[in-house]
Amino acid sequence: MTLRKQLHKLLANEDLNFLLTNRLPRRWLTQWIGRLSKIEHPLLARASIAVWKFFSDLDLSEAKHQHFKSMHHCFTRELKEGARSIDAGADVLSSPVDAILGAHGSIAGTQVFQAKGFPYTLEDMLGPEENLDAWRNGSFATLRLTSSMYHRFHAPYACTVDKVRYFSGDTWNVNPIALKRVEKLFCKNERAFLSTRLIGSGSIHGQHIALVPVAAILVASIRLHFLDVLLHMGYQGAKTIACNAQFAKGQEMGWFQHGSTVIVLAPAGFVLCDGLAQGAQLRMGQALLRWRA
């Protein structure tokens, strides 16, 4: 057995995995890695990317560029033109990210599940001052990005972003092992709530979709193209930011520094597209939710 396989087998032990990825000084480690990843030096960039490849299934064949000036540059890489196709269905919300489909289904009132037996509420996620009527008894999908995936997120439909609310928080790992052990984990971590309204025809027009990028250990920065600030643990600006940013379906909205989770909240009338189930590998632009009101 190769060293890589031995290490992967060791990390498959849930107790050890949880200990190594959560019982470290998470905030300090996240800030340190963030600074290290931005150092622009060819030798450091090559070495850090080589280590990253050793511990993951990192595949850069679809990257727009093949030479990276820093690890951060590689984390936030763009894709080649045409590497992803966007589902053009007028009744379809496409996946905003490359991801693994996690917990999903119906929202019971305002209750959502991060894992079996571990509920949280929309109030916990979006804040007690938010009007939750748009998503009450609606649908949700949890999209988990692994460290080696493409880290940019895109508009699931033609839409207007009318508000962003930022929540400073912790940086727990968001892997399935942690989700089974830490209650309301997504609601404890750093995250941003993007309030969007769909631009379309018929009854889909004006529907409210919430996108919630959630940060994690080593991933405590969220960049949105339509804001001139970087949302991160040291951010001291306004927590609620009014805006009026329009996006076409599939247009890039921003990125994570590394990889984490995007939670999609949709009104009643949207259902998961046929053929999808927990654990499914999704590509950005693939059909995710369908309007069947």
N, C-alpha and C positions, 0 to 999 in steps of 0.2 A: 504494500500500500504506500502511495506517495505521501510526502509530507503534507501536501495540500489536502488530500483526502483525509488524512489523520486529523488535521486541524478542523476541517469541516465536521467530522464525526464528533470531535470533542465539543464543538460549539452547538451541536444538535442536542446536547444534554440541556434540558430546559432550565434546571436550577443554575448551572454554570453560566449559561447564556444570559439569564436574567441578572446574575451577579456581576458579570463582566460589563454588560451594556447599560446597567442602571445604578449600580452601587458605587460607581466612580463619581468624582466631583463633576457632575454633568455640565453645569453652567460654565465652570472654569475651563473644562476640556473643550467645550464647544467654542468658546471665545478664542482659545489658543489655536485650535485647528483652523478656525476662520482666518486668523492672522497668517498662520503658516501657509495656508493654501493660496494666498494672494501674492506670495513672494515670487517675483518674476526672475527666475534663474534657470537656464536650460538643464543643467545637471540635476537640480532639485526637482524640477518638473518631471523629468524622465524617471528619476528614482521613485518619486511618490506615486506616479501613475503605474509603474511596474509593481510596486507593493500592492496597490489597489487591484490590479489585474490578478495578482496571486491569490488574493482572498475573495475574489468575486468572478462573475462571468462577464466582465466588462468587454463590450464589443464596440469598437469605434469605426467599423466599416461604413456606417451610415452618416458619420460626422461630416459636416461641410468642410472642415479643416482637419488635417492629419498631424499638424505640428502645433503644440500648445505651449504658451509661454509660462503657464503656471498650472497647478492642480485645479485652481478655481476656474480657469479658462476651460479646462476639460470638463469639469462638473457642469458648467452652464453652456456647453457646446450647442451649436445649431446643427440642424440636419441638412443633408443635401436636398436640393430642390426636388420635389416629387417623392420624397421618402415616405410620406404619409398621404393617404387619400381621405378626404372628408366626406362622410355620408351626407348626401344632398337631400335626403327625405325632408319634406316640409313639416312632417309630424314627429321628427326624430331629434333628440338631443344627443350629440356625439360626445364621446369621451374627451374630456379636456386634456388628458394626459395618457402617456404610456403607463400602465399600472396592472396590479393584480386586484381583481374584484374581491373586496372583503365583505363585511356584513352589509346587508341591503334588505329592502322590503318596504312594508308599509309603516308609516308613522302612526302610532296608537295615540291619538290626541296630539300630545307634544312629546311623547316618549320614543326614543330611538335606542338601538342596541349597538354597542361597540364590539361585543362578542356575546355568545350565549350566556345568559344569566347576569350580564353586566350592562344595565340600562343607564342612559343619561337623558336629560330633557333638553328641548330646544332652548329653554330659559338658561340652562347651564352653559350651553354652547354659544348662544348669541347675545346673552345678557338680559337681565330682567326688564330693561326699558324697551326692548324691541317688540313691535307688534308682530305676533306669530300667526295671525289668521291665515296668511297666504300658504303656510305649510302644514297647518293643522290637519291631521288625517291624510297627509300626502304620502310621498314616497322619498326614500333616501338611498344613496349608494356610496359606499366607502371605497376609495381608490388608493391603494398603497403603492408607493414608488419604492423600489429597492435602490440601493446605492449606485448600482451600475446602469440604471435606466436613464433615458432622456429626461431632463429635469424641468423643461419649460412647460407651462400650461396655457391652454388656448380656450377661446370662447366656444361653448358647446352649441351655440345658436347665435344668429344675429341678435344683438342685444345692446342695451344701454346700461352702463354701471352708474347708479345714482348715489351710491354711498359705500364707503369703506370704513369698517370699524376694526381697530387694532386692539388685541388683548396680549399684554405682556404676560409671560408665564414661565413654566418649567420646560425642561427639554428631555422628558422621558423618551426612551425608545418606543417606537410605535409598531414593533413587530408583533405577530400573533401571541408570542409568549408573554409579552408585557400586557397586551390587551386582556388576557385571561386573568391577570393578577392585580392590576391597578384600576380601581374603580374610577369612572369618569375621567379616564386618562386624557382624551382629546380636549376636555374642558379645563384641564390643568395646564396644558402646554401652550406655548406661544402660538398665536394663530391670527388670521385676518378673516373678516367676514365681508364678502363682496355681495352687495345687494344688486341684482340685475333684473331688468324687465325685457322680455322677449319682443322682438320686432318681426312680425310675420303677418299672416292673413288669417281671417276667421277667428275662432275662439282661442287659438294659441297666442294671438297678439296680446301683449300686456301682461302675460303670466309672469309671476315672480319666481325666479330661480336664485337660490343662494349657493355660492361657491365658498367653501371654507378651507383654504390652505392651512394645514397644521404643521408646525415645525417639530423637530425632534432633536435628539442628541446629535451634535455635529452639524445641525441644520437650523440655525437660529437667525436666519435672515430671509426676507421675502421681498423681492423686487417687483414692482408693478409699473409698467411702462407709462401709465397715465398719471402717476404721482411723481413729484420731484424729490421724494424722500425715500430712504431705505428703511424698511420696517425691521427692527432688530431689537435685541434685549436692552440696548442702551438708548433706544429712541425715547425722547422726552416731549415730542410734539403732541398735537391734538389727537385724541383717541378715536374720534369720529370725524371723518373727512367727507364733506359733500362734494360730489363731482358729477360730470355729465360726459362720460367717455363712451363713444359708440364703437362697436366691434362687429365685423362680419363673422359669419360662422367659420370656425377654424383659425381665426386670426390670433396671433400670439398676444397674451395678456401680461405675462411676467414669468418669473422663475424662482425656484428654490436655490439656495447655495449648494445643496447636495441632493437630497431626496427625502420625501416624507409621505404625506397623505393629503388628498383633496376629498372633502365630503361634499356631495351634491345633494341639495334639498329641493324637491319639486312639489308643486301643488297636487291635490287630488285630481286624478285624471291621467297622470303619467304612470306608466308601469315599466318594469324592466323588459328590455327587448328579448324576444324568444331566443332560446339557445344559450343564454348566459346563466352562470351559476357561480357560487362562491368559489374562489380559486382560479377563475378564468383569467387568462392573460389578455389584456386589452392593449390596443394600440391607439394612440391619439387619433381622433377622427372617426373611430369605429362607432357604430350605433350603440347607444347605452340605454336611453329611456325613450319610450314612445307615448305620444299623446293619444289616448283612447277615450276621451270624455264622451 
